[in-house]
Amino acid sequence: MVLYLIDRLKSLYNLGAMTVGLLGMAFKADNDDIRSSLSYKLKKHLTRQVKQVLTSDPYVTLDQELRPLEEVLKQAIF
């Protein structure tokens, strides 16, 4: 599913010039459990395709790369 999503994005956008924001990194909503989260797989693959990947999740506390939602929304290119 992750690779399909990236292929679809590549067909619509010039990913190499984009900063992408991923909102929600936990496996389930309203939870801090990142085990089996496809968001991290998506981030890993997107990192090879885009200029920058920014992530945000208000519940996850173990990931030091997470940023505040407002910052991700400001920097992500839509």
N, C-alpha and C positions, 0 to 999 in steps of 0.2 A: 504494500500500500504506500509506503514512504517513497519508494522509487517511482511509482506511478504518479504521485503527487508532484514530485520534482520534475518529471518529464512534462507534465501538464503546465507547470509554471514556466519551464524553459520554452515551451511553444507559444506562450503569451507575452513573456517579458524578457528583457535583456538582463539576466540575473547577475552577470559579472559586474554590473555597475550598481547593484542594489544593496541596501542595508535592510535586512529582513528582521522583523520582530516576531518572536514566538511568545504567545501569551498563554501561560499554563504549562507547567512542566511535570506535574504530578500525574500519576496513573488515572486517578479519579478526581472529580471536582470536590472542592472543600476538604482537601486531604493533603498531607505532606508526604505520602508514600510515592516514591519515584521508581520503585521496582517495576519492571516490565513496561515502563512508560515509553511510548513510541515517540514522544517529543524529543527525547535525547538521541534517538536514532535519526530523526529528521534533522536535528541540529548538526549531527556529525556529517551527514551527507550534504546538507546545505552549505556547510563551512567550505567545502571544496568548490562550490558553484558560485557563491555570492561574494560581494565585497566584505560584508560583515553580518554576523548573526547576533542579535541581542535577545535576551530571554528575561521573562518576568513571571513570578508566581508568588502571590501573597502568603501561601501556606508553606512552601518549601523553605527550609532553613539550612540545609546541609550544603547547598550549592553556592559557592562564593562568587560565581560569575553572574548571578541574578541581579537585575537592576530594578529600580522602582518603575512601576507601570508608566508614569508620566514621562520618564526619561526615554523609555523604549518607544513610546508613541511619538515623541518629538523627533527622534533620530531615524526611525524607520521611514523608508521611502515608499509611498503608496503609488 
